[in-house]
């Protein structure tokens, strides 16, 4: 068995990061918004830092639960979320703003909803 309180803490950290991403993404209407100004680049940097935090927390969650929790929620691409952390960390200057835009727009709402479900089920 795993430490339930630690799992809840990790899920809360994921939610904090995802909510920061949503807040920072509010004024971004297309991928170029990340690239046309210093403010956009700063938002891209800040969002990427939170994506790294989410990926790292997902890896930790898998580790402390022995890989038992994430498979219970197959609606999310957990492997992709963890992999994004590696891509940002190791290949930042090759990062595609369109990919980050798509993650923010299409994946964050589902991630937040799923993590809330996970938290509520504990």
KABEL-V885955 format. One record per pair of residues at least 24 apart in sequence whose ideal C-beta (glycine too) atoms are under 8 Angstrom apart, sorted by the first residue. I is the first residue (numbers start at 0). J is the second residue. D is the distance in whole Angstrom. If there is no record, write none. Layout:
I_J_D + I_J_D
This chain:
1_63_5 + 1_64_5 + 1_65_7 + 1_67_8 + 2_63_7 + 3_121_6 + 5_63_6 + 6_60_7 + 6_63_7 + 6_64_6 + 6_68_7 + 6_121_6 + 7_118_6 + 7_121_6 + 9_56_5 + 9_59_6 + 9_60_5 + 9_63_8 + 10_60_7 + 10_114_5 + 10_117_6 + 10_118_5 + 10_121_8 + 11_118_7 + 12_52_7 + 12_56_5 + 13_52_8 + 13_53_5 + 13_56_5 + 13_57_7 + 13_60_8 + 13_110_8 + 13_114_5 + 14_111_6 + 14_114_6 + 14_115_7 + 14_118_8 + 16_49_4 + 16_50_8 + 16_52_5 + 16_53_5 + 16_56_7 + 17_49_7 + 17_53_7 + 17_107_6 + 17_110_5 + 17_111_5 + 17_114_7 + 18_111_7 + 19_45_8 + 19_49_5 + 20_46_5 + 20_49_5 + 20_50_7 + 20_103_6 + 20_107_6 + 21_103_8 + 21_107_6 + 21_108_8 + 21_111_7 + 23_49_8 + 24_103_4 + 24_104_7 + 24_107_7 + 27_100_7 + 27_103_7 + 29_100_7 + 30_96_4 + 30_97_4 + 30_99_8 + 30_100_4 + 31_96_7 + 33_96_4 + 33_99_7 + 33_100_7 + 34_96_6 + 43_96_6 + 43_99_6 + 46_99_6 + 46_103_6 + 47_87_5 + 47_91_7 + 47_94_7 + 47_99_7 + 50_83_6 + 50_84_7 + 50_87_6 + 50_99_7 + 50_102_7 + 51_84_5 + 51_87_5 + 51_88_6 + 53_80_6 + 53_84_7 + 53_110_7 + 54_80_6 + 54_81_5 + 54_82_7 + 54_83_6 + 54_84_2 + 54_85_7 + 54_87_8 + 55_84_6 + 57_81_5 + 57_84_8 + 58_84_7 + 68_117_7 + 71_117_8 + 72_113_5 + 72_116_7 + 72_117_6 + 74_109_7 + 74_113_6 + 75_109_7 + 75_110_6 + 75_113_5 + 76_106_8 + 80_106_8 + 80_110_7
